[in-house]
């Protein structure tokens, strides 16, 4: 869920900036799935499939 600029500049970002991008990605992921038809998944923030990577 990263934008093009975020992907290309990932290695040049500070760890704080990378964490901020990760938070933005989480928000985008949740927003995308809430907008999907038939899915008001409020539990997405707790069971994010990529959360176990961190």
N, C-alpha and C positions, 0 to 999 in steps of 0.2 A: 504494500500500500504506500510505498514511498514514491515521491514525485521524481521526475527526471533529474532535476537539480540536486535533490537530496542523495540520489544514488551516485551521481558523478562526483560529488564533493564529500562523500562519506569519509574517506581516508584523511581528508584535510580538516575535518571537524574535531573540535575538542570533545572529550568524553561527555561534558555537560550538554553540548549541542547535540550529540548523538542520542543522549537520553531524551532530550526534548523532541527529536524527530520520532523516536520510538513511541512517545506519548501521543504525538500527532497521528501516527499510524494506527494506534489503538482506537483513537477517536474516529478516524475515517472508517475503520473496519466496523465499528459498532454502528455508526451512522448509515453505512451502506446496508447492513443487515436489518436495521430497523425500517429502512425505506422499502425493502423487498416485500412483495405482496404475501400476505398471510403470515408474516413473521414479526411479532413484537417480542423479540428475544431479549428480555431484560437481564438474563443471566450470562450474556456474552462476555461481560467484563470479568467475571469470575472464572469462566471456563475457556478462556482464549487458548486456542490450540498451540500458539507460539509462546505462551507464557512460560512453559517449562524449559525453554531455551535460555532463559536468563536466570 
